[in-house]
Amino acid sequence: EIPEFKLHRRMKVSMKEIKKGTFEVVVTGLDVHEDAPYSFIKGILASGQGLSKVTEVEEEPFEFQLSAQAGSVAKLRLYFQGHYDEPYLDMEVPLKDGQIEVYNLKYKPGAAEWEVEKH
């Protein structure tokens, strides 16, 4: 049996509390095999606490500020280049000062669904 094709991607989310209740967040696409930058994200919609303000970022580097308390989550909607007709991906990232999280993203074109795994 031939295994199902999966598109593998990696991304890094860095966060820093620049003042109480405000986080600076940087999202970077990474090469699957090493920590070199890799461009596969086309844009991001991001929101912090209460979803009162949505920030749209369409250029790399994907840097933005969110109003949120430490321990809450950033809600991200990632848009991709679309070479494999990938739909957007909604995910939540816990906000912690000085934290860097790496995520493995796997897309199954046959099922049109994403898997997200924290590395």
Biotite code that builds the C-alpha atoms (Angstrom):
import biotite.structure as struc

atoms = struc.array([
    struc.Atom([0.000, 0.000, 0.000], chain_id="A", res_id=1, res_name="GLU", atom_name="CA", element="C"),
    struc.Atom([1.265, 3.463, -0.898], chain_id="A", res_id=2, res_name="ILE", atom_name="CA", element="C"),
    struc.Atom([1.321, 5.805, 2.119], chain_id="A", res_id=3, res_name="PRO", atom_name="CA", element="C"),
    struc.Atom([-0.766, 8.962, 1.988], chain_id="A", res_id=4, res_name="GLU", atom_name="CA", element="C"),
    struc.Atom([1.161, 12.069, 0.887], chain_id="A", res_id=5, res_name="PHE", atom_name="CA", element="C"),
    struc.Atom([1.655, 14.696, 3.608], chain_id="A", res_id=6, res_name="LYS", atom_name="CA", element="C"),
    struc.Atom([3.109, 18.150, 3.110], chain_id="A", res_id=7, res_name="LEU", atom_name="CA", element="C"),
    struc.Atom([5.496, 18.930, 5.981], chain_id="A", res_id=8, res_name="HIS", atom_name="CA", element="C"),
    struc.Atom([6.101, 22.477, 7.228], chain_id="A", res_id=9, res_name="ARG", atom_name="CA", element="C"),
    struc.Atom([7.709, 23.990, 10.357], chain_id="A", res_id=10, res_name="ARG", atom_name="CA", element="C"),
    struc.Atom([7.276, 27.358, 11.996], chain_id="A", res_id=11, res_name="MET", atom_name="CA", element="C"),
    struc.Atom([8.653, 29.192, 14.991], chain_id="A", res_id=12, res_name="LYS", atom_name="CA", element="C"),
    struc.Atom([6.648, 31.550, 17.202], chain_id="A", res_id=13, res_name="VAL", atom_name="CA", element="C"),
    struc.Atom([8.680, 33.903, 19.423], chain_id="A", res_id=14, res_name="SER", atom_name="CA", element="C"),
    struc.Atom([7.005, 36.117, 21.991], chain_id="A", res_id=15, res_name="MET", atom_name="CA", element="C"),
    struc.Atom([8.080, 38.833, 24.368], chain_id="A", res_id=16, res_name="LYS", atom_name="CA", element="C"),
    struc.Atom([6.034, 40.935, 26.778], chain_id="A", res_id=17, res_name="GLU", atom_name="CA", element="C"),
    struc.Atom([7.155, 44.453, 25.875], chain_id="A", res_id=18, res_name="ILE", atom_name="CA", element="C"),
    struc.Atom([4.953, 46.076, 28.517], chain_id="A", res_id=19, res_name="LYS", atom_name="CA", element="C"),
    struc.Atom([2.327, 44.744, 30.870], chain_id="A", res_id=20, res_name="LYS", atom_name="CA", element="C"),
    struc.Atom([-0.531, 43.405, 28.787], chain_id="A", res_id=21, res_name="GLY", atom_name="CA", element="C"),
    struc.Atom([1.244, 43.803, 25.415], chain_id="A", res_id=22, res_name="THR", atom_name="CA", element="C"),
    struc.Atom([3.149, 41.067, 23.632], chain_id="A", res_id=23, res_name="PHE", atom_name="CA", element="C"),
    struc.Atom([5.350, 41.311, 20.573], chain_id="A", res_id=24, res_name="GLU", atom_name="CA", element="C"),
    struc.Atom([4.978, 38.128, 18.515], chain_id="A", res_id=25, res_name="VAL", atom_name="CA", element="C"),
    struc.Atom([7.145, 36.999, 15.592], chain_id="A", res_id=26, res_name="VAL", atom_name="CA", element="C"),
    struc.Atom([6.130, 34.064, 13.363], chain_id="A", res_id=27, res_name="VAL", atom_name="CA", element="C"),
    struc.Atom([8.816, 32.588, 11.103], chain_id="A", res_id=28, res_name="THR", atom_name="CA", element="C"),
    struc.Atom([8.576, 29.747, 8.597], chain_id="A", res_id=29, res_name="GLY", atom_name="CA", element="C"),
    struc.Atom([11.437, 27.248, 8.964], chain_id="A", res_id=30, res_name="LEU", atom_name="CA", element="C"),
    struc.Atom([13.020, 24.655, 6.706], chain_id="A", res_id=31, res_name="ASP", atom_name="CA", element="C"),
    struc.Atom([11.782, 21.178, 7.671], chain_id="A", res_id=32, res_name="VAL", atom_name="CA", element="C"),
    struc.Atom([15.305, 19.815, 8.253], chain_id="A", res_id=33, res_name="HIS", atom_name="CA", element="C"),
    struc.Atom([17.132, 22.779, 9.785], chain_id="A", res_id=34, res_name="GLU", atom_name="CA", element="C"),
    struc.Atom([16.419, 26.092, 11.487], chain_id="A", res_id=35, res_name="ASP", atom_name="CA", element="C"),
    struc.Atom([16.967, 28.142, 8.318], chain_id="A", res_id=36, res_name="ALA", atom_name="CA", element="C"),
    struc.Atom([14.117, 30.527, 7.372], chain_id="A", res_id=37, res_name="PRO", atom_name="CA", element="C"),
    struc.Atom([11.711, 29.136, 4.757], chain_id="A", res_id=38, res_name="TYR", atom_name="CA", element="C"),
    struc.Atom([8.907, 31.125, 3.180], chain_id="A", res_id=39, res_name="SER", atom_name="CA", element="C"),
    struc.Atom([5.586, 29.266, 2.987], chain_id="A", res_id=40, res_name="PHE", atom_name="CA", element="C"),
    struc.Atom([3.232, 31.573, 4.900], chain_id="A", res_id=41, res_name="ILE", atom_name="CA", element="C"),
    struc.Atom([1.403, 34.232, 2.851], chain_id="A", res_id=42, res_name="LYS", atom_name="CA", element="C"),
    struc.Atom([-0.297, 36.116, 5.685], chain_id="A", res_id=43, res_name="GLY", atom_name="CA", element="C"),
    struc.Atom([-1.547, 35.951, 9.262], chain_id="A", res_id=44, res_name="ILE", atom_name="CA", element="C"),
    struc.Atom([-4.585, 37.210, 11.136], chain_id="A", res_id=45, res_name="LEU", atom_name="CA", element="C"),
    struc.Atom([-3.870, 37.410, 14.861], chain_id="A", res_id=46, res_name="ALA", atom_name="CA", element="C"),
    struc.Atom([-5.852, 38.369, 17.927], chain_id="A", res_id=47, res_name="SER", atom_name="CA", element="C"),
    struc.Atom([-5.242, 38.369, 21.656], chain_id="A", res_id=48, res_name="GLY", atom_name="CA", element="C"),
    struc.Atom([-7.603, 38.525, 24.584], chain_id="A", res_id=49, res_name="GLN", atom_name="CA", element="C"),
    struc.Atom([-11.263, 39.071, 23.849], chain_id="A", res_id=50, res_name="GLY", atom_name="CA", element="C"),
    struc.Atom([-10.773, 39.085, 20.062], chain_id="A", res_id=51, res_name="LEU", atom_name="CA", element="C"),
    struc.Atom([-11.492, 42.811, 20.224], chain_id="A", res_id=52, res_name="SER", atom_name="CA", element="C"),
    struc.Atom([-8.713, 43.671, 17.780], chain_id="A", res_id=53, res_name="LYS", atom_name="CA", element="C"),
    struc.Atom([-7.559, 41.566, 14.865], chain_id="A", res_id=54, res_name="VAL", atom_name="CA", element="C"),
    struc.Atom([-4.147, 42.288, 13.362], chain_id="A", res_id=55, res_name="THR", atom_name="CA", element="C"),
    struc.Atom([-3.459, 41.414, 9.716], chain_id="A", res_id=56, res_name="GLU", atom_name="CA", element="C"),
    struc.Atom([0.153, 40.835, 8.681], chain_id="A", res_id=57, res_name="VAL", atom_name="CA", element="C"),
    struc.Atom([0.962, 40.164, 5.023], chain_id="A", res_id=58, res_name="GLU", atom_name="CA", element="C"),
    struc.Atom([4.733, 40.609, 4.793], chain_id="A", res_id=59, res_name="GLU", atom_name="CA", element="C"),
    struc.Atom([7.674, 38.742, 6.227], chain_id="A", res_id=60, res_name="GLU", atom_name="CA", element="C"),
    struc.Atom([8.898, 38.964, 8.853], chain_id="A", res_id=61, res_name="PRO", atom_name="CA", element="C"),
    struc.Atom([5.486, 38.369, 10.425], chain_id="A", res_id=62, res_name="PHE", atom_name="CA", element="C"),
    struc.Atom([5.800, 40.658, 13.472], chain_id="A", res_id=63, res_name="GLU", atom_name="CA", element="C"),
    struc.Atom([2.872, 42.075, 15.395], chain_id="A", res_id=64, res_name="PHE", atom_name="CA", element="C"),
    struc.Atom([1.756, 43.226, 18.839], chain_id="A", res_id=65, res_name="GLN", atom_name="CA", element="C"),
    struc.Atom([-1.179, 41.783, 20.779], chain_id="A", res_id=66, res_name="LEU", atom_name="CA", element="C"),
    struc.Atom([-3.002, 43.047, 23.836], chain_id="A", res_id=67, res_name="SER", atom_name="CA", element="C"),
    struc.Atom([-3.148, 40.057, 26.159], chain_id="A", res_id=68, res_name="ALA", atom_name="CA", element="C"),
    struc.Atom([-2.170, 38.909, 29.612], chain_id="A", res_id=69, res_name="GLN", atom_name="CA", element="C"),
    struc.Atom([0.637, 36.415, 30.170], chain_id="A", res_id=70, res_name="ALA", atom_name="CA", element="C"),
    struc.Atom([-0.836, 32.926, 30.325], chain_id="A", res_id=71, res_name="GLY", atom_name="CA", element="C"),
    struc.Atom([-3.588, 33.698, 27.806], chain_id="A", res_id=72, res_name="SER", atom_name="CA", element="C"),
    struc.Atom([-3.424, 32.615, 24.163], chain_id="A", res_id=73, res_name="VAL", atom_name="CA", element="C"),
    struc.Atom([-2.866, 34.254, 20.806], chain_id="A", res_id=74, res_name="ALA", atom_name="CA", element="C"),
    struc.Atom([-5.328, 33.133, 18.170], chain_id="A", res_id=75, res_name="LYS", atom_name="CA", element="C"),
    struc.Atom([-3.630, 32.832, 14.792], chain_id="A", res_id=76, res_name="LEU", atom_name="CA", element="C"),
    struc.Atom([-5.097, 32.200, 11.358], chain_id="A", res_id=77, res_name="ARG", atom_name="CA", element="C"),
    struc.Atom([-2.314, 31.267, 8.942], chain_id="A", res_id=78, res_name="LEU", atom_name="CA", element="C"),
    struc.Atom([-2.693, 31.649, 5.178], chain_id="A", res_id=79, res_name="TYR", atom_name="CA", element="C"),
    struc.Atom([-0.354, 29.695, 2.918], chain_id="A", res_id=80, res_name="PHE", atom_name="CA", element="C"),
    struc.Atom([1.122, 30.098, -0.566], chain_id="A", res_id=81, res_name="GLN", atom_name="CA", element="C"),
    struc.Atom([-1.448, 27.582, -1.812], chain_id="A", res_id=82, res_name="GLY", atom_name="CA", element="C"),
    struc.Atom([0.695, 25.451, -4.115], chain_id="A", res_id=83, res_name="HIS", atom_name="CA", element="C"),
    struc.Atom([-1.131, 22.404, -2.731], chain_id="A", res_id=84, res_name="TYR", atom_name="CA", element="C"),
    struc.Atom([-4.456, 24.232, -2.352], chain_id="A", res_id=85, res_name="ASP", atom_name="CA", element="C"),
    struc.Atom([-3.944, 24.367, 1.425], chain_id="A", res_id=86, res_name="GLU", atom_name="CA", element="C"),
    struc.Atom([-6.795, 25.911, 3.403], chain_id="A", res_id=87, res_name="PRO", atom_name="CA", element="C"),
    struc.Atom([-6.017, 28.395, 6.165], chain_id="A", res_id=88, res_name="TYR", atom_name="CA", element="C"),
    struc.Atom([-5.079, 26.999, 9.580], chain_id="A", res_id=89, res_name="LEU", atom_name="CA", element="C"),
    struc.Atom([-6.506, 28.293, 12.878], chain_id="A", res_id=90, res_name="ASP", atom_name="CA", element="C"),
    struc.Atom([-4.396, 27.673, 15.956], chain_id="A", res_id=91, res_name="MET", atom_name="CA", element="C"),
    struc.Atom([-3.858, 28.960, 19.480], chain_id="A", res_id=92, res_name="GLU", atom_name="CA", element="C"),
    struc.Atom([-0.432, 29.738, 20.907], chain_id="A", res_id=93, res_name="VAL", atom_name="CA", element="C"),
    struc.Atom([0.080, 30.202, 24.666], chain_id="A", res_id=94, res_name="PRO", atom_name="CA", element="C"),
    struc.Atom([1.614, 33.613, 25.433], chain_id="A", res_id=95, res_name="LEU", atom_name="CA", element="C"),
    struc.Atom([4.613, 33.500, 27.766], chain_id="A", res_id=96, res_name="LYS", atom_name="CA", element="C"),
    struc.Atom([7.298, 36.168, 28.065], chain_id="A", res_id=97, res_name="ASP", atom_name="CA", element="C"),
    struc.Atom([10.526, 35.071, 26.378], chain_id="A", res_id=98, res_name="GLY", atom_name="CA", element="C"),
    struc.Atom([8.988, 31.852, 25.035], chain_id="A", res_id=99, res_name="GLN", atom_name="CA", element="C"),
    struc.Atom([9.920, 30.323, 21.669], chain_id="A", res_id=100, res_name="ILE", atom_name="CA", element="C"),
    struc.Atom([7.706, 27.537, 20.330], chain_id="A", res_id=101, res_name="GLU", atom_name="CA", element="C"),
    struc.Atom([8.371, 25.423, 17.236], chain_id="A", res_id=102, res_name="VAL", atom_name="CA", element="C"),
    struc.Atom([5.459, 23.706, 15.518], chain_id="A", res_id=103, res_name="TYR", atom_name="CA", element="C"),
    struc.Atom([5.447, 20.892, 12.972], chain_id="A", res_id=104, res_name="ASN", atom_name="CA", element="C"),
    struc.Atom([2.586, 21.330, 10.520], chain_id="A", res_id=105, res_name="LEU", atom_name="CA", element="C"),
    struc.Atom([1.419, 18.463, 8.311], chain_id="A", res_id=106, res_name="LYS", atom_name="CA", element="C"),
    struc.Atom([-1.130, 18.904, 5.570], chain_id="A", res_id=107, res_name="TYR", atom_name="CA", element="C"),
    struc.Atom([-2.986, 15.981, 3.999], chain_id="A", res_id=108, res_name="LYS", atom_name="CA", element="C"),
    struc.Atom([-4.178, 17.115, 0.553], chain_id="A", res_id=109, res_name="PRO", atom_name="CA", element="C"),
    struc.Atom([-6.406, 14.064, 0.102], chain_id="A", res_id=110, res_name="GLY", atom_name="CA", element="C"),
    struc.Atom([-8.348, 14.902, 3.261], chain_id="A", res_id=111, res_name="ALA", atom_name="CA", element="C"),
    struc.Atom([-7.779, 18.694, 3.080], chain_id="A", res_id=112, res_name="ALA", atom_name="CA", element="C"),
    struc.Atom([-6.799, 18.803, 6.769], chain_id="A", res_id=113, res_name="GLU", atom_name="CA", element="C"),
    struc.Atom([-3.921, 20.012, 8.913], chain_id="A", res_id=114, res_name="TRP", atom_name="CA", element="C"),
    struc.Atom([-2.177, 18.299, 11.844], chain_id="A", res_id=115, res_name="GLU", atom_name="CA", element="C"),
    struc.Atom([-0.305, 20.526, 14.307], chain_id="A", res_id=116, res_name="VAL", atom_name="CA", element="C"),
    struc.Atom([2.327, 19.211, 16.687], chain_id="A", res_id=117, res_name="GLU", atom_name="CA", element="C"),
    struc.Atom([4.418, 21.252, 19.115], chain_id="A", res_id=118, res_name="LYS", atom_name="CA", element="C"),
    struc.Atom([8.079, 20.295, 18.689], chain_id="A", res_id=119, res_name="HIS", atom_name="CA", element="C"),
])
